[in-house]
């Protein structure tokens, strides 16, 4: 991205004039202000609020981290892993929790701060639009996707996540070893499709069959009730694979309401090993994702890009 000095050179004015163009009360002509603002839009330039010596050399020693604005200890672990690595290397992580409707504002604030790199949790594409993609291409920021890779067409992007093929296989093998052959798999979103497909293939290869909640506009809670409440004991699934521990907790709730005992009547396996898994009654069997290792590797990739790594996009699975 352009520094104040570089933009002033393009605009053929002083750095003071550029700064004044973005101030409400400044002594420059309307024509000059309009020309500079038009150029700023063309070059995607905004003056940075960061005033530190490193900014003179094009670096602020800071890395932006955008993560989902909902509580999940897995994302907390990723942030912790990144924080430890980045602070040891002299970079300051700036972490912001976002929703799809707040992502644009958060991204703008980080860009205004002149971050040197960006990590984005890429659940279902991370919420980034085509406009965001074009902007990131123009800025040429080192970018890391945390989780599934971004869709094709995004700028040079490294990807760090967990091995969902291995995770889905482990979950299926565990249930098959317990003797289960009628297994329910909960609704699957795009960002966990790999683990779900691997799970399904492994169950079918082991002689089992997958039962899914009946398609409807009901919530997952309602679908679970429909799946277990209407089936006879000989047709009802004897085990459930939840795509996340949060979904597994809903299975516990519905099972309790229907008088089903875990694990006597129903085995449940979750995914992520979130912090509440061990205190569910009984403790939840779950596939552990190592968020700290994901965060540390993402921090490593960002720093390498900032320091001039020219490799093709890389993918690392924990």
C-alpha positions in Angstrom: 0.0 0.0 0.0 1.1 3.6 -0.6 2.8 5.6 2.1 2.1 9.3 2.6 5.4 10.1 1.0 4.7 8.0 -2.1 1.2 9.4 -2.5 2.4 12.9 -2.2 5.0 12.3 -4.9 2.3 10.9 -7.2 0.0 13.9 -6.5 3.0 16.3 -6.9 2.2 18.1 -3.7 3.7 18.2 -0.2 2.9 15.6 2.4 1.3 18.4 4.5 -1.1 19.3 1.6 -2.1 15.6 1.4 -2.8 15.5 5.1 -4.8 18.7 5.0 -7.0 17.3 2.2 -8.4 14.8 4.7 -9.0 17.4 7.4 -12.3 19.2 7.6 -10.8 22.5 8.7 -7.7 23.2 6.6 -6.5 26.0 4.3 -6.4 24.3 0.9 -8.6 25.1 -2.1 -11.7 23.1 -2.8 -10.3 22.2 -6.2 -7.1 20.8 -4.7 -9.0 18.9 -2.1 -11.3 17.4 -4.7 -8.3 16.4 -6.9 -6.5 14.7 -4.1 -9.5 12.9 -2.8 -10.2 11.6 -6.4 -6.6 10.4 -6.7 -6.8 8.8 -3.2 -9.8 6.8 -4.3 -8.1 5.7 -7.5 -5.0 4.6 -5.6 -6.9 3.3 -2.5 -5.0 5.7 -0.3 -5.9 7.0 3.1 -3.6 8.7 5.6 -2.6 6.5 8.4 -3.3 7.4 12.0 -0.2 5.4 13.0 2.6 7.8 13.8 5.7 5.8 14.6 9.2 5.7 13.2 8.7 2.3 11.6 6.0 3.8 9.4 8.6 5.9 7.6 10.2 2.7 6.3 6.8 1.2 5.2 6.3 -1.0 8.2 4.2 -0.6 11.3 5.2 -4.0 12.8 1.5 -4.9 13.2 -0.6 -7.7 11.8 -4.4 -7.7 11.6 -6.4 -10.7 12.6 -10.2 -11.0 11.8 -12.1 -13.8 13.4 -15.8 -14.8 13.9 -17.7 -12.7 16.3 -19.1 -15.7 18.2 -17.7 -17.5 21.2 -15.6 -20.6 20.5 -12.5 -21.5 22.3 -10.9 -22.9 19.1 -10.6 -19.4 17.7 -9.3 -18.1 21.1 -6.6 -20.8 20.8 -5.7 -19.6 17.3 -5.4 -16.0 18.5 -3.2 -17.1 21.4 -0.9 -19.1 19.1 -0.5 -16.2 16.7 0.0 -13.7 19.6 2.8 -15.7 21.1 4.6 -16.1 17.8 4.1 -12.6 16.5 5.2 -10.9 19.8 8.3 -12.9 19.9 9.2 -11.7 16.4 8.5 -8.1 17.2 5.0 -7.8 15.6 1.9 -6.6 17.3 -1.3 -8.5 16.5 -4.5 -6.4 16.3 -7.4 -8.8 16.7 -11.0 -7.9 15.8 -14.1 -10.0 16.2 -16.4 -9.5 13.2 -19.7 -10.5 11.7 -20.5 -10.3 7.9 -22.1 -6.9 8.5 -19.1 -5.5 10.4 -16.3 -7.1 8.4 -15.9 -4.2 5.9 -15.6 -1.6 8.7 -13.1 -3.7 10.6 -11.0 -4.3 7.4 -11.0 -0.5 6.7 -9.8 0.2 10.2 -6.9 -2.3 9.9 -5.9 -0.9 6.5 -6.0 2.6 7.9 -3.6 1.5 10.6 -1.2 0.4 7.9 -1.0 -3.2 9.0 1.9 -5.2 7.4 -0.2 -8.4 7.0 -3.6 -9.9 7.6 -5.0 -13.2 8.8 -8.7 -13.9 8.2 -10.7 -16.9 9.6 -12.1 -18.3 6.4 -15.3 -19.9 7.5 -17.5 -20.0 4.4 -15.1 -17.7 2.6 -14.6 -15.4 5.6 -17.4 -13.1 4.5 -15.1 -11.3 2.0 -16.8 -10.0 -1.1 -15.5 -9.6 -4.7 -15.0 -5.9 -3.9 -12.9 -6.9 -0.8 -10.9 -9.3 -3.0 -10.1 -6.6 -5.6 -9.1 -4.2 -2.8 -6.8 -6.8 -1.2 -5.2 -7.4 -4.6 -4.5 -3.7 -5.0 -3.0 -3.4 -1.5 -0.9 -6.6 -2.0 -1.0 -7.4 1.7 0.4 -10.7 2.9 -2.7 -12.7 3.6 -3.3 -16.0 5.4 -6.6 -17.8 5.5 -7.3 -19.6 8.8 -9.3 -22.7 8.1 -10.5 -23.7 4.6 -8.7 -22.1 1.7 -10.3 -19.0 0.1 -12.3 -19.5 -3.1 -10.2 -19.3 -6.4 -9.5 -15.8 -7.5 -8.4 -14.3 -4.2 -4.9 -12.7 -4.1 -1.8 -14.6 -3.2 -3.0 -16.4 0.0 -1.4 -18.9 2.3 -3.7 -21.2 4.1 -3.4 -22.8 7.6 -6.0 -25.2 9.0 -6.5 -28.6 10.5 -6.6 -31.9 8.6 -10.3 -32.5 8.2 -9.7 -35.6 6.1 -7.9 -37.2 9.0 -10.5 -35.8 11.5 -13.4 -37.2 9.6 -11.8 -40.6 9.2 -10.9 -40.8 12.9 -14.5 -40.0 13.9 -15.9 -42.7 11.6 -13.4 -45.3 12.7 -14.2 -44.7 16.3 -17.9 -45.3 15.8 -17.4 -48.3 13.6 -15.1 -49.8 16.3 -17.9 -49.4 18.8 -20.1 -51.5 16.6 -22.3 -48.7 15.2 -23.8 -49.1 11.7 -26.8 -46.7 11.7 -25.1 -43.3 12.1 -26.7 -39.8 11.8 -24.7 -36.9 10.4 -25.9 -33.4 11.1 -26.4 -30.7 8.6 -23.2 -29.7 6.9 -22.0 -26.2 6.0 -19.6 -25.5 3.2 -16.6 -24.9 5.4 -16.8 -28.4 7.0 -17.7 -30.4 3.9 -14.4 -32.2 3.6 -14.6 -33.7 7.1 -18.3 -34.7 6.5 -17.6 -36.4 3.1 -14.6 -38.3 4.5 -16.8 -39.4 7.5 -19.6 -40.6 5.2 -17.2 -42.5 2.9 -15.5 -44.2 5.8 -18.8 -45.3 7.4 -20.1 -46.7 4.2 -16.8 -48.5 3.5 -17.2 -50.1 7.0 -20.6 -51.4 6.2 -22.7 -48.7 7.8 -25.2 -46.3 6.5 -25.7 -42.5 7.1 -29.0 -41.1 8.2 -29.6 -37.4 8.0 -32.3 -35.3 9.6 -35.3 -34.9 7.2 -34.9 -31.8 5.0 -37.0 -28.9 6.3 -36.9 -25.3 7.2 -36.6 -26.2 10.9 -33.6 -25.3 13.0 -31.1 -28.0 13.8 -32.9 -28.5 17.1 -36.2 -29.2 15.3 -34.5 -31.5 12.8 -33.0 -33.5 15.6 -36.4 -33.9 17.2 -37.8 -35.1 13.9 -34.9 -37.6 13.4 -35.1 -39.3 16.8 -38.8 -38.8 17.8 -40.4 -40.4 14.8 -38.1 -43.3 14.3 -38.7 -46.7 15.9 -35.9 -48.2 18.1 -34.9 -50.5 15.3 -34.6 -47.6 12.8 -33.3 -44.9 15.0 -29.6 -44.0 14.6 -27.4 -45.5 17.4 -24.7 -42.8 17.0 -24.4 -39.2 15.8 -21.5 -37.3 14.2 -21.9 -33.6 14.9 -19.9 -31.2 12.6 -19.0 -29.1 15.7 -19.1 -29.5 19.5 -21.9 -26.8 19.5 -24.1 -29.1 17.4 -23.1 -32.0 19.7 -24.4 -30.1 22.7 -27.8 -29.7 20.9 -27.9 -33.5 20.5 -27.4 -33.9 24.2 -30.3 -31.5 24.8 -32.7 -33.3 22.4 -31.7 -36.8 23.7 -32.5 -35.7 27.3 -35.9 -34.3 26.2 -36.7 -37.6 24.5 -35.5 -39.8 27.3 -32.5 -41.2 25.4 -29.4 -41.9 27.5 -25.8 -41.1 26.3 -24.0 -43.4 25.7 -26.3 -46.3 26.5 -28.9 -45.4 23.8 -26.9 -43.0 21.7 -23.2 -42.4 21.1 -22.2 -38.9 20.2 -19.0 -37.6 18.7 -18.2 -33.9 18.2 -15.5 -31.9 16.5 -13.1 -29.2 17.8 -12.7 -30.1 21.5 -14.2 -26.7 22.6 -13.7 -25.8 26.3 -17.2 -27.0 27.4 -16.8 -30.5 25.9 -15.3 -32.0 29.1 -18.1 -30.7 31.4 -21.1 -32.1 29.4 -22.8 -35.0 31.2 -21.2 -37.3 30.2 -18.0 -35.7 28.8 -18.2 -35.4 25.0 -16.0 -37.6 22.8 -14.6 -35.1 20.2 -11.9 -34.7 17.6 -9.3 -32.2 18.9 -8.3 -29.3 16.7 -5.0 -27.7 17.8 -5.8 -24.0 17.4 -2.6 -22.8 19.0 -0.5 -24.7 16.4 -2.7 -23.2 13.6 -2.1 -19.7 15.0 1.6 -20.2 15.4 2.0 -21.4 11.8 -0.2 -18.6 10.5 2.0 -16.1 12.3 5.1 -17.7 10.8 3.7 -17.5 7.3 2.7 -13.9 7.6 6.1 -12.8 9.0 7.9 -14.7 6.2 5.7 -12.9 3.6 6.3 -9.5 5.2 10.1 -10.2 5.1 10.0 -11.0 1.4 9.0 -14.6 0.9 8.2 -15.1 -2.8 7.0 -18.7 -2.8 3.7 -19.7 -4.4 0.7 -20.0 -2.1 1.3 -22.5 0.6 -1.1 -24.8 2.6 -0.3 -26.3 6.0 -2.6 -28.7 7.8 -2.1 -29.4 11.5 
